[in-house]
């Protein structure tokens, strides 16, 4: 389909905190942190039409940056052979189709809140921050342990974030990007100084082991990010979009109780929207694709990552891929991938990174991040 054929709703995320949009300001495009804003130019600003670099673009007085990462993976490893055998699939079929070699699944009695709490503690330790200093806890998941309460207040209580607001974010695989937009906005507006974002999933609960299309895809795990005001790095533009008209592409109904996916359509939309949102968010940052050092996408499928790289004209080495050992962990995959990239030495201070995800809803989004110390 043509790039702009699908209906969509675009949300402006992490806009500078001061002032309401001026008359005539765009409402469909994302006016985001680090991006030029509508209205009269500030003193010393480039003339209309002049290109702004990431460093030159106007930013809020307060900025947010990533200062800590944490992860939590179940100990139980599920090899492809355990899934392929009952389905009658040949050796190597799953890995060729998905890029996945194994995934982690929880054991009896282990849940989303457990994984989220472990990842949260790990991230706070990494940031050198006490839980009592956290102002906001955001937990992104599509698989909460109970219908209510959601995991956010449980995690806040478990880690000792006694004065923190706690909010659950339900944006499926786009959950980390959505939470990043919310947390950054709270910091930029002065409503928070320290924000803890946790993305946790137990998708093994909703995996249909008799469905060849989905049985091998999903894994369990959690990742966490600590945002702090005035960090050496910064969160730049964030773009969030949606298309509820394609909701049936990925769904889990209460009646069925398992994840169902239209594989071919999901693949096409994922490649299209990740490709387009990447270009848009990089443009909002006043950058070119060549200015981005690393692209860290939701680890949905190895073939999707490769196809997005090809559409953008990127060397595969610039698109981080760690799906082989964790599978598709939905919202958790971006913080898990960031932590793995750092462990592998692929993240260094000053690097510019694009984060991107697409998931059920359909929802999708992208962000530009400057990596700090």
N, C-alpha and C positions, 0 to 999 in steps of 0.2 A: 504494500500500500504506500501511497505517497507519504513523505515524512510528516506532513501536517494534516493527514486525512482523519486521524482519530480525534474524537472529542476529548477535551481535557479541561481540568480546572487547575490553575496555577496559583499557588499560595506564596505570598511574599514572606520570606523568613529572615530573621535577624536583621531587621532594618535598624539604622541608627536610632537611638532611643529618644532623641530630643525632637519634639514637634510632631504634629500630624502631617499627613501628605498634603502638599500644596495643591491648589486648584490646577487641574490639567495634568497632574502627575499620573504616570501609568498605573493602572490597577491590575492588569493581567500579567505584566512582567514582574519578576522578583526583584524588589529593591532591597539589596542585601548588604550585610556588613562588608566593608571594604570596597563596595561598588559605588559609582557616582550616584548622587541622589538628585531628584527633580528639584526645580526651583532655581533661585538666583545663585550664581557662582559665588564662592567665598573669595575673600581677598587673596590675591596671588594665585587664584586658580587658573588653569590653562583656558584659553579661549574656547568658545563652543566649537565642537568638532575635533578638538585636539585629543589625541590618544593619551590615556592615563595608564601608567604602569601600575603593577600591584603595589609597589612601594609608594607611589605618588597619590593613589586614589584616596579620597577623603575617608577617614575612619571615625568611629565613635570615640568620645573622650576616654571611655573604658573599653578595653578589648579583652577577649577571652582566649586562652591558649591551653593546649593539652600539656599537663605536667605529670601524669601518671597513667599507667596501663596495668591491667590485671586480668588473669584468665583462670578458668576452672573447667577441667574436662573430666568426665567420668573415667574410672580405671578400665571399665569393660570395653574391649576392642572387638568389633565385629568385622571379620574379613569378608571379602566379596564371595568367597566360596560358600559361606553360611547362607547367603541369600540366593546365589545363582543355582545351587544344587536343587532345592525344592522347586524352582521355577523352570528347570530344564535348560538353563542358559549355558552356553559354552564357556570354557575358561577364557578369560580376557575380554569377554563381551562387555561387561559392566565398565571396566576401566576404559576401553576404547570409546564407549558412548558417553561417559560422564567425566572421566579423569579421576575418578574416586577409586582408591585401593582399599581403604577401610574407613570406618566411622566409629565414634564412641557412643555407647548407649548406657543409660543409667541402670543401676541395679535396683532391686526391690527396696522401696522406702526412700529413694533419692528423688528429689523433685526440683522444680524451677527455683523456688526460694532458696534451697540449699546451695545450688550451683551459683546463683546470683550473689548470695552472701559471701561465699568463698572468693569469687572474682572481685567483689567490692573491697573486701579486706586486703586482697593482694594489691589492688590499684592504690588504695590509700597508703599502704606501706611504701609502695614505689614512689608516691608523691611526697612522702614525708609529712603527711597531713593527718591530724587527729580527727576521728569521726565527729567529735563534738563541734568541729569547725565547719562542717558541711551545712550549707543553707538549703539545699534542694537535692533530693534523691529522685531520679527518673529511672524507671525500670521498663524496658521495652521487651515485650514478649507476645507471641500469639498463642501460647500454650500455658496459661496460668494453672497452678495446681488446683484451684477452686474457682467456681464462678465468681464468688466474692468471699473474702476480700482479695484484691489483687496483691501481687508480691511486694509492691513498693513500700508500703508502711511496715511490712514484716521485715524486709531487708534493713530499712532504716533503724528499726528497733533492735534487730540482731547485732548490728555493728556499733550501736551506741550513738547514732546520729539523733540525739534527743531533742534537738531544736530545729530539725530539718522538715521542710514540707516534703511530702512524698506523693508522687504522681505516677500512675501507670500509663504507658504509651502503647497504643495498639495500632501499629502501622505495618504489621507483618514484617517482611524482609527489609523494608525501608525504615524500620523502627529506630536504628541507631542514627540515621541521618535526621529523622524527625526530632529525636531527643536532643541531638546536637544543636538543632535550630532553636529549640525551646531553652536549653541551658545557656546557650550563647546570648540569647535575647535577655534572659534574666540578669546575666552579668553585665551586659552592655547598659542596661537600664538602671543599674545600681540596686536591683532587688536582691541580688546575691553576689557573694564574692567567691564562693567555692561550690561547685556543682559536681555531683557524682552521677554518672550515666552508667547503667548496667543493662546489658542485653543478654537474656538467658532463654534458652529453649530446651524443651524435652519433646522433640518431635517423634521419637520412637513410639510414644503413646498413640499417635495418629497415623502411623505408617501401615499401609495395607501390604502385607508380605506376599499377597497373591496377585498384586498388580505390577506387571513388568515395567510400566512407565514410571513408577514412583518408589518401588520397594527398596532400591539401592541408593536412593538419593540422600535421605535425611539422617542427620546426626544430632546428638545432644551436646550442649556445652554452654558456656557463658564467658563473656568478656566485659571489661569495665574500663571507663575512661574518666579521669579527673580533669575538670576544667577549673582554671583559676584566673581571676582578674589580674591583668598586668604581667602575664607570663612572657617569656622571651619570644615564644612563637605566637601565632594568632590564627583565629578562625576567620576566613574571608567570606566570600559570597556563598550562600546556600540556596539552592533551587529545589522546590518541592512541587510535584505535579500529581494528578490523579485522573483516572478514567473509570468511573463506576459502570460504564456501559460494557466493560469487558470483565465484570466481576466473576462470571462463570468460568473464566479461563483457569483460575486456581481457587479451589474452595474446599471447605470441610463443613458439611452440614451436620446439625445435631442428629438428624436421622441416620446418616451414614457413619458418622464418627471417625472417618478417616480422610486424609488428604486426597483430593482428586485433582487431576491436572490435564489440560489439553496440551500435550507436549509440544506439538509442532507450532501452534499459535503462541504458546508461552515463549518458545525459543525466538520466534520472529519479533514479538513485541519487546522482549528483553534486549535483544541486540539493537533494535531501533531506538528505544528510549534511553538506554545507557549511552549510546553513541551521540544522540542529539543533546541530552542533558549535559554531557561532558563538554561538548562544544559551547553550549550556552553559558555554563558556569565559568568556563575559562575566559570567555569573552567578557563576562561581567567583572572579572578580576583584572581586566585590561592586559591579559596575557595571551600568548600563543601556545599551541600544544607543545611546541619545542621547549617552552619555558618550564613545563611540568617535569619533575624528576621521577615521579612514581605514581602509578594509577592503582588504587586499591579498591576493587569492586567487591560487592557481595559475592561470596564464593558459592554460586548456584550450580554451575556446571562448567567443566573445563572447556567444552566446545563453545559455550557462550563467551567466556573470557577471550578465547582465541578469535572468535568472530568479531567481537568489539574492537580488539586490537587491529584486526585487518581493516575494519571500516574506518578507523581513525588513522590508519597508516602508521601504526606504532610497531616498533620491534617488540616481540613477545616478552623480552626481558624487562621491558618498562611496565608491564602489567603483572602485578604480583599474583602468584598462584600458589595457594597452599591447600587446595581442596582435596588433594590425594589422601591426606591423613585425617581429615575431619568431616568430610562430606558437606552437605548443605545444612548449615546450622542457622538458617534464617537470619534474624536480626543480630545474632551473636557473631556472625561471620566477619564483619568489618573489624570490631575490636580484637577478635582472635587473629585476624590477618595482620593488623597493625603490630600486635605483640610479636608475632612470628617474624615479620619483616625487621623489626628492631633487633630481635635475637640473631637474625641472620646477617646483621650489619648493613641492611638495605636502607636504614633511616639515619640521617645525620642532620645536625642543626643547620637551619637555613634552607633545607630542601622544601620545595613546593610540591604538594601532593593533591591529587584529586581523589575523593571518596565518592562512590556511587553505588546505588542499589535499586532494585525493582522487586516488587512482591505483590501479593494478593491485594485485591481492591478494585482495579489495579492502582498501586501507588508506586511512585519512584522519585528519586531525588539525587542530587549531587552537591558536593561541597569542595571548596578550595581551602587547604590548610597549609600554613607555613609552620614547619616543624621547629620546635624550640630546643633549648638545652635540656 
